[in-house]
Amino acid sequence: MVVCLIWGTTYLAIRVAIESLPPLLMAGFRWIVAGSLLVAFFWSRGERLPARSVWLSLAVRGVLLVTLGNGAVVWAEQTVPTGVTSVLVAAVPFWMVGVETLFGDGEPLSVRQVVGLSAGFIGVLLLVWPQLTQVDARRFAGGVVATQMACAGWALGSSYARRRGHLEAREPRKTAPAFEMLFGGIVLIGCSLVLGERIGQSVTLVSLIAVAYLIVFGSIIAFSSYRYALQYLPVATVSLYVYVNTVIAVILGTVVLAEPFNWRTAAGAGVVLLGVALVKSHDS
């Protein structure tokens, strides 16, 4: 429930944060600070920290979940409204089904799952097709592609994290997510430097407050909760958080940011979530 409620609000927080801060630099700073605070907290309590022998595994997870899974969403929100972004990211369960089919138990897709995947694809087309015919179509399309890169990274990272966590007995479950945050954040900073991002002179207080919210609630509380859930629940079950996330993000985007909400947005979101429901009902 924590993940469902908090991550629904982070789409708005991300948009507010990048209004005056470079996207990848902001994201990298967010995750490095969150990871550092958690490491310091656990170290002060005498908790066991991950051995260097498992750092590579943690780095892979950090890149997939944080750098790609979150960084691509932040990048997308430069050109895609928060509500639409949340609906596009709701495709995560579709990607998870694909990942589990390819790398999991190898079970073929059922008819219900195929119908659900098809419905989800139609819903995405309803959402994005009109924008793809406008003047800024290329920038918007880049944001749409970024959301699906985020979904792929999140699905791969979630599946890998769950499997690796069970196999690696030397890995302390409490502190491992903090190192994933650190590694993912460091790579984001590297990407930011490569792209030449710089902090301008007009950083607003509201953007800084949004970053603080993302650090405390979006990263320390929600990400840690998500990683904890992955240790005990199937990846497919944990992915159900996208239902609540989408509703909250669309409402906040409409009310706070005055983003357009019309029949097409409602229909597209509804069809995507219907597709998710069909895909997920196969696992229940």
Secondary structure as the mmCIF struct_conf table of DSSP 4:
data_model
#
loop_
_struct_conf.conf_type_id
_struct_conf.id
_struct_conf.beg_label_comp_id
_struct_conf.beg_label_asym_id
_struct_conf.beg_label_seq_id
_struct_conf.end_label_comp_id
_struct_conf.end_label_asym_id
_struct_conf.end_label_seq_id
HELX_RH_AL_P HELX_RH_AL_P1 VAL A 2 ALA A 17
TURN_TY1_P TURN_TY1_P1 ILE A 18 SER A 20
BEND BEND1 LEU A 21 LEU A 21
HELX_RH_AL_P HELX_RH_AL_P2 PRO A 23 SER A 44
TURN_TY1_P TURN_TY1_P2 ARG A 45 GLY A 46
HELX_LH_PP_P HELX_LH_PP_P1 GLU A 47 ALA A 51
HELX_RH_3T_P HELX_RH_3T_P1 ARG A 52 VAL A 54
HELX_RH_AL_P HELX_RH_AL_P3 TRP A 55 ARG A 61
HELX_RH_PI_P HELX_RH_PI_P1 GLY A 62 LEU A 68
TURN_TY1_P TURN_TY1_P3 GLY A 69 ASN A 70
HELX_RH_AL_P HELX_RH_AL_P4 GLY A 71 ALA A 76
TURN_TY1_P TURN_TY1_P4 GLU A 77 THR A 79
BEND BEND2 VAL A 80 VAL A 80
HELX_RH_AL_P HELX_RH_AL_P5 THR A 82 VAL A 89
TURN_TY1_P TURN_TY1_P5 ALA A 90 ALA A 91
HELX_RH_AL_P HELX_RH_AL_P6 VAL A 92 PHE A 103
BEND BEND3 GLY A 104 ASP A 105
HELX_LH_PP_P HELX_LH_PP_P2 GLU A 107 SER A 110
HELX_RH_AL_P HELX_RH_AL_P7 VAL A 111 VAL A 128
TURN_TY1_P TURN_TY1_P6 TRP A 129 PRO A 130
HELX_RH_3T_P HELX_RH_3T_P2 GLN A 131 THR A 133
BEND BEND4 GLN A 134 GLN A 134
TURN_TY1_P TURN_TY1_P7 VAL A 135 ASP A 136
HELX_RH_AL_P HELX_RH_AL_P8 ALA A 137 LEU A 167
TURN_TY1_P TURN_TY1_P8 ALA A 169 ARG A 170
BEND BEND5 GLU A 171 GLU A 171
TURN_TY1_P TURN_TY1_P9 ARG A 173 THR A 175
HELX_RH_AL_P HELX_RH_AL_P9 ALA A 176 VAL A 194
TURN_TY1_P TURN_TY1_P10 LEU A 195 GLY A 196
BEND BEND6 GLN A 201 GLN A 201
HELX_RH_AL_P HELX_RH_AL_P10 LEU A 205 TYR A 213
HELX_RH_PI_P HELX_RH_PI_P2 LEU A 214 PHE A 223
HELX_RH_AL_P HELX_RH_AL_P11 SER A 224 LEU A 230
TURN_TY1_P TURN_TY1_P11 GLN A 231 TYR A 232
BEND BEND7 LEU A 233 LEU A 233
HELX_RH_AL_P HELX_RH_AL_P12 VAL A 235 VAL A 238
HELX_RH_3T_P HELX_RH_3T_P3 SER A 239 TYR A 241
HELX_RH_AL_P HELX_RH_AL_P13 VAL A 242 VAL A 256
BEND BEND8 LEU A 257 LEU A 257
HELX_RH_AL_P HELX_RH_AL_P14 TRP A 263 SER A 281
TURN_TY1_P TURN_TY1_P12 HIS A 282 ASP A 283
#
